[in-house]
C-alpha cells in the first residue's frame, strides 16, 4: 500500500493493526550474517562500537542511527576516538551529502554514519551496524541488503538495549529469521 493509503487508514480506522510482509524478492539472495549485541544501556553503545571496530578490523562500515542529532553526535564522538568518519542525513545540503558519499566510496573515510540511504543505491559495505534499530522492520531489511555486495559475505550487527527487545522481535518475525548473538570470532565472518 502507498504511504498515503496507510496514513488514511491510521486517520480513519479505530485501532488499526498494521501487518507488513516483505515481498519474496526482498528476502531472496541475502548473503548477510545477522547478529545482535546486547548493550546494558544507551550510554554504553559507543564503547561497544569501538570494541567492534577493533575486533572486526572492518575496512568499510555503514552505521545506521534514527535521528539527525544522533548522526551528528556519534560522528563527533567517533572522530574524537581517532577514526575517519563521514555522515549523511536529511539535514545536510546536497553538496555536503555528495562529498560524504564520495569520501566513503574512495576509502578516505571508512565509516559512514547515516539516518537513511534512500536514493543512494550505489553504497554498499561489508558491515552494517544498527547503532539504533529502525522503527520499521522493512527499513531494517533494506539496510541489511546494503551488506554483502555482489555475492560477498556481509555482517549486520544490531545494538539491542532492553527497550529495543519488542522492536527486535518484530524485525525477526518480519524477516523470518532468528538473529543470534554476535560471537567472539566475528573477525572470521568477514
SULKAZI-V757997 format. One record per run of one state. SS is the DSSP state (~ for helix, > for strand, _ for the rest). FROM is the first residue (numbers start at 1). LEN is the number of residues. If there is no record, write none. Layout:
ss->[SS | SS]
from->[FROM | FROM]
len->[LEN | LEN]
This chain:
ss->[_ | ~ | _ | ~ | _ | > | _ | ~ | _ | > | _ | ~ | _ | > | _ | ~ | _ | > | _ | > | _ | ~ | _ | ~ | _ | > | _ | ~ | _ | > | _ | ~ | _]
from->[1 | 3 | 13 | 24 | 28 | 32 | 39 | 42 | 57 | 61 | 65 | 68 | 81 | 85 | 89 | 94 | 107 | 111 | 115 | 127 | 131 | 137 | 145 | 149 | 152 | 154 | 161 | 162 | 176 | 180 | 182 | 186 | 190]
len->[2 | 10 | 11 | 4 | 4 | 7 | 3 | 15 | 4 | 4 | 3 | 13 | 4 | 4 | 5 | 13 | 4 | 4 | 12 | 4 | 6 | 8 | 4 | 3 | 2 | 7 | 1 | 14 | 4 | 2 | 4 | 4 | 1]
